[in-house]
């Protein structure tokens, strides 16, 4: 069976090209996309006995940072690339 889960090595590879001083955030809930500040990394064993690393958000009130930027939700394919409909010129009073 091939695992589709991201590994620690995959995450390190993806992060290796990033500036080390850049904050890390979690994008959560594709139906109501929100950004969360990471606070902890915890290694444990899951119910199958496999070692797993959990990235946890903080417990303080400021851990949920608000809505995900639309371009991030689009990049994650959580929402379509929507653009505002073109606006039609308003009609003026008096028929002109």
C-alpha positions in Angstrom: 0.0 0.0 0.0 1.4 3.4 -1.0 1.0 6.2 1.5 -0.3 9.5 0.3 0.6 11.2 3.5 3.3 13.9 3.6 6.3 12.8 5.6 8.7 14.8 7.7 11.2 14.5 4.9 8.7 15.8 2.4 8.0 18.7 4.7 11.7 19.5 5.2 12.2 19.4 1.4 9.3 21.7 0.8 10.5 24.1 3.5 14.2 24.0 2.6 13.8 26.7 0.0 12.0 29.1 2.4 13.5 31.9 4.5 14.1 30.4 7.9 12.6 33.5 9.6 9.2 33.2 7.8 6.3 32.4 10.0 4.6 29.0 9.5 0.8 28.8 9.5 -1.8 26.1 8.9 -4.6 26.4 6.4 -7.6 24.6 7.8 -11.1 23.6 6.9 -11.6 23.8 3.1 -15.3 24.7 3.5 -14.6 27.8 5.7 -10.8 28.4 5.0 -9.0 29.9 8.0 -5.4 30.5 8.8 -3.9 29.3 12.1 -0.6 30.1 13.9 1.5 27.0 14.7 2.7 26.6 18.2 3.9 23.0 18.7 5.4 20.0 17.0 4.6 16.7 18.8 5.8 13.3 17.8 3.6 10.3 18.9 2.4 6.9 17.8 -1.0 6.5 16.1 -3.6 3.7 16.6 -1.7 1.5 14.1 1.6 1.9 15.8 3.1 4.2 13.2 5.1 7.1 14.4 3.4 10.4 13.5 4.4 14.1 13.9 1.5 16.5 14.7 1.7 20.2 14.0 -0.6 21.9 16.5 -2.1 25.4 16.6 -1.7 27.5 19.7 -4.2 27.6 22.5 -4.3 31.4 22.9 -7.1 33.5 21.3 -4.7 34.9 18.7 -3.9 31.5 17.2 -6.7 31.7 14.6 -5.6 34.5 12.4 -8.7 34.9 10.2 -9.7 34.0 6.7 -7.2 32.4 4.3 -6.2 34.8 1.5 -8.3 33.8 -1.5 -5.3 33.0 -3.6 -4.2 30.4 -1.0 -7.6 28.8 -1.1 -7.5 28.7 -4.9 -3.9 27.2 -4.8 -5.1 24.5 -2.4 -8.1 23.9 -4.8 -10.5 24.6 -1.9 -12.3 27.1 -4.0 -12.4 28.1 -7.6 -10.7 31.1 -9.1 -13.6 33.5 -9.0 -13.4 36.9 -10.4 -15.9 39.7 -10.0 -18.4 40.0 -12.8 -17.9 43.0 -15.1 -19.9 46.0 -14.0 -22.3 47.6 -16.3 -22.5 51.4 -16.5 -25.3 52.7 -14.3 -28.3 54.3 -15.9 -28.7 57.9 -15.3 -31.9 59.6 -14.3 -33.5 61.4 -17.3 -32.7 58.6 -19.8 -29.2 59.6 -20.8 
